[in-house]
Amino acid sequence: MSTVELTILVATMTGTAELLAEDLAEENEDLCSAQVRLLEDIEVADLEDLSQVLLVSSTYGTGEVPEPSKELFNNLDEQRPNLNGLLYGVISLGDRTYPKTFARGGQLWDELLLKCNACRVGDVLCLDASSGEDPLDASSHWFKKWLVALEERLSSGRLDKTLRRASS
């Protein structure tokens, strides 16, 4: 496996999602070159320039995206740019003691990215704060598998482009 270039986008209120993103990047620096960025510091145009991201989001209030990321979320929902060149994955943090809104923050980001034609790689990973399991332990195996799936997707995309060029 070669090193994958990756941006980890974080939506957080208390910093838990950011710590998880930083820990995943550090633990897997041999597999990926990851830059961690807070969604509150991102504009819609920035998303159009990215090609592969992992979005790590906590859930806030009554199943909403974290407050600091709401402006970007609303702008993205209004503008609905075509993000068909974006491959992404989602880790959504929540608490099962709130079953109706469990891990809804990341799921809302996922739904919106799909509406913008981005392509999700793998399933959304939902982490439960009430499980007592460390978020890094709970996500490490999933993240490694996700990186392999992302790299396969990137390789097949390069192959598709090569084949299209060769046949034209």
C-alpha positions as CSV (number, residue, x, y, z in Angstrom):
1,M,0.0,0.0,0.0
2,S,1.4,3.4,-0.9
3,T,0.8,6.5,1.1
4,V,-2.6,8.1,0.5
5,E,-2.9,11.9,0.5
6,L,-5.9,12.7,2.8
7,T,-7.6,15.7,4.3
8,I,-9.4,14.9,7.6
9,L,-12.3,17.4,8.0
10,V,-13.6,17.8,11.6
11,A,-16.9,19.1,13.0
12,T,-16.7,19.3,16.8
13,M,-18.0,21.2,19.8
14,T,-15.9,19.9,22.6
15,G,-12.8,18.7,20.7
16,T,-13.4,15.0,20.9
17,A,-13.7,14.6,17.1
18,E,-10.6,16.7,16.6
19,L,-8.6,14.6,19.0
20,L,-9.8,11.4,17.2
21,A,-8.8,12.8,13.8
22,E,-5.4,13.8,15.0
23,D,-4.8,10.4,16.7
24,L,-5.9,8.6,13.6
25,A,-3.6,10.7,11.4
26,E,-0.6,10.1,13.8
27,E,-1.2,6.4,14.3
28,N,-1.4,5.8,10.5
29,E,1.2,8.2,9.2
30,D,2.9,5.2,7.5
31,L,-0.3,4.6,5.5
32,C,-1.5,8.2,4.8
33,S,-0.3,11.7,4.7
34,A,-3.2,13.4,6.5
35,Q,-3.9,17.1,7.1
36,V,-6.5,17.8,9.8
37,R,-8.7,20.8,9.2
38,L,-11.7,22.1,11.2
39,L,-14.9,22.5,9.1
40,E,-15.4,26.0,10.6
41,D,-12.3,27.1,8.7
42,I,-13.5,25.7,5.4
43,E,-15.4,27.4,2.6
44,V,-17.6,25.6,0.0
45,A,-14.9,26.4,-2.7
46,D,-12.3,24.6,-0.6
47,L,-14.4,21.4,-0.8
48,E,-14.5,21.7,-4.5
49,D,-10.6,21.5,-4.5
50,L,-10.4,18.4,-2.4
51,S,-10.3,14.9,-3.9
52,Q,-10.3,12.6,-0.8
53,V,-11.4,13.3,2.7
54,L,-12.4,11.7,5.9
55,L,-15.1,13.6,7.7
56,V,-15.1,13.2,11.5
57,S,-18.2,14.7,13.2
58,S,-19.7,14.8,16.6
59,T,-23.4,15.2,17.1
60,Y,-24.8,18.2,18.9
61,G,-28.1,19.2,20.5
62,T,-31.0,17.3,19.1
63,G,-29.1,15.4,16.5
64,E,-27.5,18.3,14.6
65,V,-24.1,19.1,13.2
66,P,-21.8,20.8,15.7
67,E,-22.5,24.6,16.0
68,P,-19.1,25.7,14.6
69,S,-19.7,23.8,11.4
70,K,-23.3,24.9,10.8
71,E,-22.4,27.9,8.6
72,L,-20.5,25.7,6.1
73,F,-23.2,23.0,6.3
74,N,-26.0,25.6,5.5
75,N,-23.9,27.2,2.7
76,L,-23.2,23.8,1.2
77,D,-26.9,22.9,1.4
78,E,-27.8,26.2,-0.3
79,Q,-25.2,26.1,-3.1
80,R,-25.1,22.3,-3.8
81,P,-21.9,22.4,-5.8
82,N,-21.1,19.3,-7.9
83,L,-18.5,17.4,-5.8
84,N,-18.4,14.4,-8.1
85,G,-14.6,14.3,-7.9
86,L,-14.7,13.9,-4.1
87,L,-14.2,10.5,-2.5
88,Y,-15.0,10.5,1.2
89,G,-15.6,8.5,4.4
90,V,-17.4,9.5,7.6
91,I,-16.9,8.8,11.2
92,S,-19.8,10.0,13.3
93,L,-19.7,10.3,17.0
94,G,-22.8,10.0,19.2
95,D,-24.3,8.6,22.3
96,R,-26.7,5.6,22.2
97,T,-28.5,6.9,25.3
98,Y,-30.1,9.3,22.7
99,P,-31.4,6.6,20.3
100,K,-33.4,8.9,18.0
101,T,-30.4,11.2,17.3
102,F,-27.5,8.7,17.8
103,A,-24.5,9.8,15.6
104,R,-26.8,12.0,13.5
105,G,-24.2,14.8,13.0
106,G,-22.0,12.7,10.7
107,Q,-25.0,11.2,9.0
108,L,-26.3,14.6,8.1
109,W,-22.9,15.5,6.6
110,D,-23.0,12.2,4.7
111,E,-26.5,12.9,3.3
112,L,-25.5,16.3,2.2
113,L,-22.3,15.2,0.5
114,L,-24.2,12.6,-1.4
115,K,-26.7,15.3,-2.6
116,C,-23.7,17.1,-3.9
117,N,-22.6,14.1,-5.9
118,A,-19.6,13.2,-3.8
119,C,-18.9,9.5,-3.6
120,R,-18.7,7.8,-0.2
121,V,-16.2,5.0,0.2
122,G,-17.3,2.3,2.7
123,D,-20.0,2.6,5.4
124,V,-20.4,5.4,7.9
125,L,-18.7,4.4,11.2
126,C,-20.9,5.4,14.1
127,L,-19.1,5.6,17.5
128,D,-20.9,5.4,20.8
129,A,-19.6,7.6,23.6
130,S,-21.6,5.6,26.2
131,S,-19.9,2.3,25.2
132,G,-16.8,3.0,27.3
133,E,-14.5,2.1,24.4
134,D,-11.8,4.5,23.5
135,P,-12.7,6.2,20.2
136,L,-9.3,5.6,18.7
137,D,-9.5,1.9,19.5
138,A,-13.1,1.7,18.2
139,S,-12.1,3.3,14.9
140,S,-8.5,2.1,14.1
141,H,-9.4,-1.1,12.3
142,W,-12.2,0.6,10.3
143,F,-9.9,3.4,9.3
144,K,-7.2,1.0,8.0
145,K,-9.8,-0.9,6.0
146,W,-11.2,2.4,4.7
147,L,-7.8,3.5,3.5
148,V,-7.4,0.3,1.6
149,A,-10.8,0.7,0.0
150,L,-10.0,4.4,-0.8
151,E,-6.7,3.4,-2.4
152,E,-8.4,0.7,-4.5
153,R,-11.0,3.3,-5.6
154,L,-8.2,5.8,-6.5
155,S,-6.3,3.1,-8.4
156,S,-9.4,2.0,-10.4
157,G,-10.1,5.7,-11.2
158,R,-6.5,6.1,-12.5
159,L,-7.0,2.9,-14.6
160,D,-10.3,4.2,-15.9
161,K,-8.7,7.5,-17.0
162,T,-5.8,5.6,-18.7
163,L,-8.2,3.3,-20.5
164,R,-10.3,6.3,-21.7
165,R,-7.3,8.1,-23.0
166,A,-6.0,5.0,-24.8
167,S,-9.3,4.4,-26.5
168,S,-9.7,7.9,-27.8
